[in-house]
Amino acid sequence: MSTQIYCDIADLIQIKKFNKKKLVKGFTTNPSLMRKAGAKNYEKYSKEILKVCKKPISFEVFSDNYKSMRREALIINSWGNSIYVKIPVTNSKGKFMGKLIKELSQLNIKLNITAVYNSHQTKKILDCLEKNSRVIISIFAGRAADAGKDPIPELKKSIKMSKKFKNVKILWASVREPYNYLQAKQLGCDLITIPPSIINKIEKFGKSFEKLTTDTVLGFLKDSKKSKFKI
């Protein structure tokens, strides 16, 4: 099975660039990336992105309660057919957003359930879904690893559970290094969302160990000459 790459970015210039790459099949954004990109008006900026991006793209709600999240989700969904509405699995107080996920699924709104860390959360999400609504479950493997936890067992369990749902895709989120792409493929993840700098490295896959060695030593040599080191 092929693991599709989505680019994790909200910068308009970068989206224009990576939208042209065949390797990139879609995009994911979040409020933090939107802020980093300099967005002042969330809706206006999102619609600027949609002018240049026709591939699947996720835009996230940013409220913290059911009523406001639902309102934002319906508005975001109205912006275009390529959109997945990103809903956090819980709010900031740890309350499971099952009611909202279920309602949006019943409305056949494409969803990306984000900030998922374990298979228990995956099961709760799956229990809320309609049979035919398209859903991405984003599992934050990199952030779990940052906290000293092995994300692989939870990903394996989530992938196994999702096999019963043809409408559900498991996404490896919060990539930390290019090798994560190969790990995601080996596990059978449907999707992986990757920042531009790491996509650039993946495009250069294929160097032999010997070539890696000579390139590394050459880099050391060049830097020592630039610094005019002497002993």
C-alpha positions as protocol buffer text, in pm:
chain_id: "A"
residue {
  index: 1
  type: MET
  ca { x: 0 y: 0 z: 0 }
}
residue {
  index: 2
  type: SER
  ca { x: 122 y: 348 z: -81 }
}
residue {
  index: 3
  type: THR
  ca { x: 139 y: 610 z: 194 }
}
residue {
  index: 4
  type: GLN
  ca { x: 39 y: 947 z: 54 }
}
residue {
  index: 5
  type: ILE
  ca { x: 228 y: 1259 z: 155 }
}
residue {
  index: 6
  type: TYR
  ca { x: 44 y: 1572 z: 267 }
}
residue {
  index: 7
  type: CYS
  ca { x: 243 y: 1891 z: 321 }
}
residue {
  index: 8
  type: ASP
  ca { x: 204 y: 2046 z: 668 }
}
residue {
  index: 9
  type: ILE
  ca { x: 220 y: 2420 z: 603 }
}
residue {
  index: 10
  type: ALA
  ca { x: 9 y: 2735 z: 594 }
}
residue {
  index: 11
  type: ASP
  ca { x: 255 y: 2971 z: 427 }
}
residue {
  index: 12
  type: LEU
  ca { x: 99 y: 3081 z: 98 }
}
residue {
  index: 13
  type: ILE
  ca { x: 427 y: 3094 z: -99 }
}
residue {
  index: 14
  type: GLN
  ca { x: 523 y: 2745 z: 17 }
}
residue {
  index: 15
  type: ILE
  ca { x: 177 y: 2610 z: -66 }
}
residue {
  index: 16
  type: LYS
  ca { x: 204 y: 2750 z: -420 }
}
residue {
  index: 17
  type: LYS
  ca { x: 541 y: 2578 z: -459 }
}
residue {
  index: 18
  type: PHE
  ca { x: 450 y: 2240 z: -308 }
}
residue {
  index: 19
  type: ASN
  ca { x: 110 y: 2230 z: -478 }
}
residue {
  index: 20
  type: LYS
  ca { x: 303 y: 2169 z: -802 }
}
residue {
  index: 21
  type: LYS
  ca { x: 485 y: 1863 z: -670 }
}
residue {
  index: 22
  type: LYS
  ca { x: 341 y: 1525 z: -773 }
}
residue {
  index: 23
  type: LEU
  ca { x: 474 y: 1376 z: -450 }
}
residue {
  index: 24
  type: VAL
  ca { x: 244 y: 1604 z: -247 }
}
residue {
  index: 25
  type: LYS
  ca { x: -117 y: 1480 z: -255 }
}
residue {
  index: 26
  type: GLY
  ca { x: -270 y: 1731 z: -11 }
}
residue {
  index: 27
  type: PHE
  ca { x: -211 y: 1981 z: 268 }
}
residue {
  index: 28
  type: THR
  ca { x: -274 y: 2017 z: 639 }
}
residue {
  index: 29
  type: THR
  ca { x: -286 y: 2338 z: 841 }
}
residue {
  index: 30
  type: ASN
  ca { x: -357 y: 2428 z: 1203 }
}
residue {
  index: 31
  type: PRO
  ca { x: -405 y: 2753 z: 1398 }
}
residue {
  index: 32
  type: SER
  ca { x: -36 y: 2759 z: 1500 }
}
residue {
  index: 33
  type: LEU
  ca { x: 81 y: 2727 z: 1139 }
}
residue {
  index: 34
  type: MET
  ca { x: -170 y: 2993 z: 1031 }
}
residue {
  index: 35
  type: ARG
  ca { x: -35 y: 3231 z: 1295 }
}
residue {
  index: 36
  type: LYS
  ca { x: 324 y: 3156 z: 1191 }
}
residue {
  index: 37
  type: ALA
  ca { x: 229 y: 3232 z: 829 }
}
residue {
  index: 38
  type: GLY
  ca { x: 107 y: 3577 z: 937 }
}
residue {
  index: 39
  type: ALA
  ca { x: -267 y: 3520 z: 892 }
}
residue {
  index: 40
  type: LYS
  ca { x: -471 y: 3801 z: 1052 }
}
residue {
  index: 41
  type: ASN
  ca { x: -815 y: 3709 z: 919 }
}
residue {
  index: 42
  type: TYR
  ca { x: -862 y: 3329 z: 933 }
}
residue {
  index: 43
  type: GLU
  ca { x: -1136 y: 3306 z: 670 }
}
residue {
  index: 44
  type: LYS
  ca { x: -979 y: 3551 z: 427 }
}
residue {
  index: 45
  type: TYR
  ca { x: -639 y: 3384 z: 451 }
}
residue {
  index: 46
  type: SER
  ca { x: -788 y: 3036 z: 409 }
}
residue {
  index: 47
  type: LYS
  ca { x: -970 y: 3146 z: 95 }
}
residue {
  index: 48
  type: GLU
  ca { x: -642 y: 3285 z: -44 }
}
residue {
  index: 49
  type: ILE
  ca { x: -494 y: 2938 z: 5 }
}
residue {
  index: 50
  type: LEU
  ca { x: -791 y: 2779 z: -171 }
}
residue {
  index: 51
  type: LYS
  ca { x: -731 y: 2998 z: -478 }
}
residue {
  index: 52
  type: VAL
  ca { x: -399 y: 2824 z: -539 }
}
residue {
  index: 53
  type: CYS
  ca { x: -461 y: 2481 z: -384 }
}
residue {
  index: 54
  type: LYS
  ca { x: -711 y: 2239 z: -537 }
}
residue {
  index: 55
  type: LYS
  ca { x: -579 y: 1934 z: -354 }
}
residue {
  index: 56
  type: PRO
  ca { x: -735 y: 1805 z: -30 }
}
residue {
  index: 57
  type: ILE
  ca { x: -662 y: 2045 z: 256 }
}
residue {
  index: 58
  type: SER
  ca { x: -745 y: 2054 z: 627 }
}
residue {
  index: 59
  type: PHE
  ca { x: -849 y: 2371 z: 810 }
}
residue {
  index: 60
  type: GLU
  ca { x: -895 y: 2349 z: 1186 }
}
residue {
  index: 61
  type: VAL
  ca { x: -1159 y: 2498 z: 1412 }
}
residue {
  index: 62
  type: PHE
  ca { x: -1010 y: 2707 z: 1691 }
}
residue {
  index: 63
  type: SER
  ca { x: -1285 y: 2743 z: 1952 }
}
residue {
  index: 64
  type: ASP
  ca { x: -1289 y: 2538 z: 2270 }
}
residue {
  index: 65
  type: ASN
  ca { x: -1655 y: 2451 z: 2321 }
}
residue {
  index: 66
  type: TYR
  ca { x: -1906 y: 2239 z: 2131 }
}
residue {
  index: 67
  type: LYS
  ca { x: -2137 y: 2518 z: 2012 }
}
residue {
  index: 68
  type: SER
  ca { x: -1863 y: 2744 z: 1874 }
}
residue {
  index: 69
  type: MET
  ca { x: -1670 y: 2452 z: 1724 }
}
residue {
  index: 70
  type: ARG
  ca { x: -1983 y: 2335 z: 1544 }
}
residue {
  index: 71
  type: ARG
  ca { x: -2047 y: 2682 z: 1403 }
}
residue {
  index: 72
  type: GLU
  ca { x: -1688 y: 2716 z: 1281 }
}
residue {
  index: 73
  type: ALA
  ca { x: -1692 y: 2364 z: 1132 }
}
residue {
  index: 74
  type: LEU
  ca { x: -2001 y: 2438 z: 923 }
}
residue {
  index: 75
  type: ILE
  ca { x: -1852 y: 2766 z: 798 }
}
residue {
  index: 76
  type: ILE
  ca { x: -1516 y: 2608 z: 710 }
}
residue {
  index: 77
  type: ASN
  ca { x: -1691 y: 2323 z: 529 }
}
residue {
  index: 78
  type: SER
  ca { x: -1881 y: 2574 z: 314 }
}
residue {
  index: 79
  type: TRP
  ca { x: -1560 y: 2714 z: 164 }
}
residue {
  index: 80
  type: GLY
  ca { x: -1505 y: 2428 z: -82 }
}
residue {
  index: 81
  type: ASN
  ca { x: -1527 y: 2060 z: -173 }
}
residue {
  index: 82
  type: SER
  ca { x: -1156 y: 1990 z: -116 }
}
residue {
  index: 83
  type: ILE
  ca { x: -1175 y: 2077 z: 253 }
}
residue {
  index: 84
  type: TYR
  ca { x: -1142 y: 1845 z: 552 }
}
residue {
  index: 85
  type: VAL
  ca { x: -1262 y: 2014 z: 870 }
}
residue {
  index: 86
  type: LYS
  ca { x: -1010 y: 1955 z: 1146 }
}
residue {
  index: 87
  type: ILE
  ca { x: -1159 y: 1881 z: 1488 }
}
residue {
  index: 88
  type: PRO
  ca { x: -945 y: 1810 z: 1796 }
}
residue {
  index: 89
  type: VAL
  ca { x: -1031 y: 1481 z: 1964 }
}
residue {
  index: 90
  type: THR
  ca { x: -1083 y: 1671 z: 2292 }
}
residue {
  index: 91
  type: ASN
  ca { x: -1101 y: 2037 z: 2386 }
}
residue {
  index: 92
  type: SER
  ca { x: -835 y: 2200 z: 2606 }
}
residue {
  index: 93
  type: LYS
  ca { x: -1011 y: 2072 z: 2919 }
}
residue {
  index: 94
  type: GLY
  ca { x: -989 y: 1711 z: 2801 }
}
residue {
  index: 95
  type: LYS
  ca { x: -1357 y: 1676 z: 2708 }
}
residue {
  index: 96
  type: PHE
  ca { x: -1406 y: 1425 z: 2425 }
}
residue {
  index: 97
  type: MET
  ca { x: -1565 y: 1590 z: 2121 }
}
residue {
  index: 98
  type: GLY
  ca { x: -1766 y: 1280 z: 2033 }
}
residue {
  index: 99
  type: LYS
  ca { x: -2100 y: 1457 z: 2006 }
}
residue {
  index: 100
  type: LEU
  ca { x: -1961 y: 1705 z: 1754 }
}
residue {
  index: 101
  type: ILE
  ca { x: -1775 y: 1437 z: 1557 }
}
residue {
  index: 102
  type: LYS
  ca { x: -2092 y: 1228 z: 1536 }
}
residue {
  index: 103
  type: GLU
  ca { x: -2310 y: 1519 z: 1422 }
}
residue {
  index: 104
  type: LEU
  ca { x: -2064 y: 1636 z: 1155 }
}
residue {
  index: 105
  type: SER
  ca { x: -2020 y: 1278 z: 1035 }
}
residue {
  index: 106
  type: GLN
  ca { x: -2398 y: 1246 z: 1002 }
}
residue {
  index: 107
  type: LEU
  ca { x: -2392 y: 1560 z: 786 }
}
residue {
  index: 108
  type: ASN
  ca { x: -2134 y: 1385 z: 564 }
}
residue {
  index: 109
  type: ILE
  ca { x: -1875 y: 1655 z: 631 }
}
residue {
  index: 110
  type: LYS
  ca { x: -1519 y: 1539 z: 561 }
}
residue {
  index: 111
  type: LEU
  ca { x: -1331 y: 1538 z: 891 }
}
residue {
  index: 112
  type: ASN
  ca { x: -972 y: 1530 z: 1013 }
}
residue {
  index: 113
  type: ILE
  ca { x: -973 y: 1436 z: 1381 }
}
residue {
  index: 114
  type: THR
  ca { x: -651 y: 1575 z: 1524 }
}
residue {
  index: 115
  type: ALA
  ca { x: -429 y: 1563 z: 1835 }
}
residue {
  index: 116
  type: VAL
  ca { x: -486 y: 1187 z: 1870 }
}
residue {
  index: 117
  type: TYR
  ca { x: -220 y: 995 z: 2063 }
}
residue {
  index: 118
  type: ASN
  ca { x: -349 y: 647 z: 2135 }
}
residue {
  index: 119
  type: SER
  ca { x: -568 y: 366 z: 2006 }
}
residue {
  index: 120
  type: HIS
  ca { x: -823 y: 418 z: 2285 }
}
residue {
  index: 121
  type: GLN
  ca { x: -895 y: 761 z: 2138 }
}
residue {
  index: 122
  type: THR
  ca { x: -910 y: 607 z: 1789 }
}
residue {
  index: 123
  type: LYS
  ca { x: -1172 y: 356 z: 1903 }
}
residue {
  index: 124
  type: LYS
  ca { x: -1386 y: 631 z: 2057 }
}
residue {
  index: 125
  type: ILE
  ca { x: -1369 y: 825 z: 1729 }
}
residue {
  index: 126
  type: LEU
  ca { x: -1459 y: 520 z: 1519 }
}
residue {
  index: 127
  type: ASP
  ca { x: -1762 y: 455 z: 1740 }
}
residue {
  index: 128
  type: CYS
  ca { x: -1896 y: 802 z: 1648 }
}
residue {
  index: 129
  type: LEU
  ca { x: -1870 y: 774 z: 1271 }
}
residue {
  index: 130
  type: GLU
  ca { x: -2128 y: 719 z: 1001 }
}
residue {
  index: 131
  type: LYS
  ca { x: -2052 y: 438 z: 758 }
}
residue {
  index: 132
  type: ASN
  ca { x: -1979 y: 651 z: 452 }
}
residue {
  index: 133
  type: SER
  ca { x: -1843 y: 983 z: 583 }
}
residue {
  index: 134
  type: ARG
  ca { x: -1478 y: 1040 z: 494 }
}
residue {
  index: 135
  type: VAL
  ca { x: -1254 y: 1078 z: 798 }
}
residue {
  index: 136
  type: ILE
  ca { x: -882 y: 1117 z: 865 }
}
residue {
  index: 137
  type: ILE
  ca { x: -752 y: 1030 z: 1212 }
}
residue {
  index: 138
  type: SER
  ca { x: -426 y: 1217 z: 1277 }
}
residue {
  index: 139
  type: ILE
  ca { x: -201 y: 1041 z: 1528 }
}
residue {
  index: 140
  type: PHE
  ca { x: 77 y: 1262 z: 1664 }
}
residue {
  index: 141
  type: ALA
  ca { x: 363 y: 1013 z: 1652 }
}
residue {
  index: 142
  type: GLY
  ca { x: 643 y: 1271 z: 1669 }
}
residue {
  index: 143
  type: ARG
  ca { x: 507 y: 1454 z: 1970 }
}
residue {
  index: 144
  type: ALA
  ca { x: 452 y: 1123 z: 2148 }
}
residue {
  index: 145
  type: ALA
  ca { x: 816 y: 1032 z: 2082 }
}
residue {
  index: 146
  type: ASP
  ca { x: 923 y: 1375 z: 2208 }
}
residue {
  index: 147
  type: ALA
  ca { x: 758 y: 1283 z: 2539 }
}
residue {
  index: 148
  type: GLY
  ca { x: 951 y: 954 z: 2557 }
}
residue {
  index: 149
  type: LYS
  ca { x: 664 y: 734 z: 2438 }
}
residue {
  index: 150
  type: ASP
  ca { x: 685 y: 482 z: 2154 }
}
residue {
  index: 151
  type: PRO
  ca { x: 407 y: 575 z: 1907 }
}
residue {
  index: 152
  type: ILE
  ca { x: 440 y: 259 z: 1694 }
}
residue {
  index: 153
  type: PRO
  ca { x: 224 y: 21 z: 1905 }
}
residue {
  index: 154
  type: GLU
  ca { x: -60 y: 276 z: 1919 }
}
residue {
  index: 155
  type: LEU
  ca { x: -38 y: 335 z: 1545 }
}
residue {
  index: 156
  type: LYS
  ca { x: -48 y: -41 z: 1477 }
}
residue {
  index: 157
  type: LYS
  ca { x: -358 y: -86 z: 1693 }
}
residue {
  index: 158
  type: SER
  ca { x: -530 y: 215 z: 1533 }
}
residue {
  index: 159
  type: ILE
  ca { x: -454 y: 93 z: 1181 }
}
residue {
  index: 160
  type: LYS
  ca { x: -588 y: -254 z: 1265 }
}
residue {
  index: 161
  type: MET
  ca { x: -912 y: -109 z: 1406 }
}
residue {
  index: 162
  type: SER
  ca { x: -960 y: 123 z: 1108 }
}
residue {
  index: 163
  type: LYS
  ca { x: -940 y: -163 z: 855 }
}
residue {
  index: 164
  type: LYS
  ca { x: -1310 y: -227 z: 917 }
}
residue {
  index: 165
  type: PHE
  ca { x: -1387 y: 127 z: 800 }
}
residue {
  index: 166
  type: LYS
  ca { x: -1323 y: 186 z: 430 }
}
residue {
  index: 167
  type: ASN
  ca { x: -1406 y: 553 z: 480 }
}
residue {
  index: 168
  type: VAL
  ca { x: -1134 y: 611 z: 744 }
}
residue {
  index: 169
  type: LYS
  ca { x: -766 y: 690 z: 688 }
}
residue {
  index: 170
  type: ILE
  ca { x: -492 y: 686 z: 951 }
}
residue {
  index: 171
  type: LEU
  ca { x: -241 y: 971 z: 928 }
}
residue {
  index: 172
  type: TRP
  ca { x: 107 y: 985 z: 1085 }
}
residue {
  index: 173
  type: ALA
  ca { x: 135 y: 1340 z: 1216 }
}
residue {
  index: 174
  type: SER
  ca { x: 415 y: 1552 z: 1370 }
}
residue {
  index: 175
  type: VAL
  ca { x: 699 y: 1410 z: 1160 }
}
residue {
  index: 176
  type: ARG
  ca { x: 1046 y: 1463 z: 1305 }
}
residue {
  index: 177
  type: GLU
  ca { x: 1276 y: 1313 z: 1039 }
}
residue {
  index: 178
  type: PRO
  ca { x: 1259 y: 1178 z: 680 }
}
residue {
  index: 179
  type: TYR
  ca { x: 1284 y: 817 z: 801 }
}
residue {
  index: 180
  type: ASN
  ca { x: 939 y: 855 z: 957 }
}
residue {
  index: 181
  type: TYR
  ca { x: 800 y: 836 z: 602 }
}
residue {
  index: 182
  type: LEU
  ca { x: 948 y: 487 z: 557 }
}
residue {
  index: 183
  type: GLN
  ca { x: 819 y: 385 z: 900 }
}
residue {
  index: 184
  type: ALA
  ca { x: 470 y: 503 z: 807 }
}
residue {
  index: 185
  type: LYS
  ca { x: 484 y: 302 z: 484 }
}
residue {
  index: 186
  type: GLN
  ca { x: 598 y: -11 z: 667 }
}
residue {
  index: 187
  type: LEU
  ca { x: 312 y: 22 z: 915 }
}
residue {
  index: 188
  type: GLY
  ca { x: 53 y: 77 z: 643 }
}
residue {
  index: 189
  type: CYS
  ca { x: -46 y: 433 z: 732 }
}
residue {
  index: 190
  type: ASP
  ca { x: -271 y: 579 z: 463 }
}
residue {
  index: 191
  type: LEU
  ca { x: -127 y: 928 z: 498 }
}
residue {
  index: 192
  type: ILE
  ca { x: 162 y: 1119 z: 650 }
}
residue {
  index: 193
  type: THR
  ca { x: 179 y: 1495 z: 690 }
}
residue {
  index: 194
  type: ILE
  ca { x: 529 y: 1638 z: 650 }
}
residue {
  index: 195
  type: PRO
  ca { x: 679 y: 1990 z: 665 }
}
residue {
  index: 196
  type: PRO
  ca { x: 845 y: 2126 z: 347 }
}
residue {
  index: 197
  type: SER
  ca { x: 1204 y: 2094 z: 474 }
}
residue {
  index: 198
  type: ILE
  ca { x: 1162 y: 1720 z: 528 }
}
residue {
  index: 199
  type: ILE
  ca { x: 978 y: 1666 z: 197 }
}
residue {
  index: 200
  type: ASN
  ca { x: 1284 y: 1817 z: 29 }
}
residue {
  index: 201
  type: LYS
  ca { x: 1502 y: 1555 z: 199 }
}
residue {
  index: 202
  type: ILE
  ca { x: 1269 y: 1269 z: 104 }
}
residue {
  index: 203
  type: GLU
  ca { x: 1300 y: 1371 z: -261 }
}
residue {
  index: 204
  type: LYS
  ca { x: 1675 y: 1304 z: -229 }
}
residue {
  index: 205
  type: PHE
  ca { x: 1637 y: 952 z: -91 }
}
residue {
  index: 206
  type: GLY
  ca { x: 1863 y: 688 z: -245 }
}
residue {
  index: 207
  type: LYS
  ca { x: 2220 y: 783 z: -153 }
}
residue {
  index: 208
  type: SER
  ca { x: 2445 y: 488 z: -67 }
}
residue {
  index: 209
  type: PHE
  ca { x: 2623 y: 469 z: 268 }
}
residue {
  index: 210
  type: GLU
  ca { x: 2951 y: 536 z: 83 }
}
residue {
  index: 211
  type: LYS
  ca { x: 2810 y: 854 z: -75 }
}
residue {
  index: 212
  type: LEU
  ca { x: 2673 y: 966 z: 261 }
}
residue {
  index: 213
  type: THR
  ca { x: 3019 y: 918 z: 413 }
}
residue {
  index: 214
  type: THR
  ca { x: 3206 y: 1118 z: 147 }
}
residue {
  index: 215
  type: ASP
  ca { x: 2943 y: 1397 z: 151 }
}
residue {
  index: 216
  type: THR
  ca { x: 2973 y: 1423 z: 530 }
}
residue {
  index: 217
  type: VAL
  ca { x: 3353 y: 1433 z: 530 }
}
residue {
  index: 218
  type: LEU
  ca { x: 3351 y: 1686 z: 247 }
}
residue {
  index: 219
  type: GLY
  ca { x: 3124 y: 1910 z: 454 }
}
residue {
  index: 220
  type: PHE
  ca { x: 3367 y: 1893 z: 747 }
}
residue {
  index: 221
  type: LEU
  ca { x: 3659 y: 1968 z: 514 }
}
residue {
  index: 222
  type: LYS
  ca { x: 3490 y: 2272 z: 359 }
}
residue {
  index: 223
  type: ASP
  ca { x: 3400 y: 2417 z: 699 }
}
residue {
  index: 224
  type: SER
  ca { x: 3750 y: 2368 z: 837 }
}
residue {
  index: 225
  type: LYS
  ca { x: 3896 y: 2548 z: 532 }
}
residue {
  index: 226
  type: LYS
  ca { x: 3647 y: 2835 z: 563 }
}
residue {
  index: 227
  type: SER
  ca { x: 3747 y: 2874 z: 927 }
}
residue {
  index: 228
  type: LYS
  ca { x: 4117 y: 2851 z: 834 }
}
residue {
  index: 229
  type: PHE
  ca { x: 4178 y: 2605 z: 1114 }
}
residue {
  index: 230
  type: LYS
  ca { x: 4542 y: 2519 z: 1189 }
}
residue {
  index: 231
  type: ILE
  ca { x: 4711 y: 2304 z: 1452 }
}
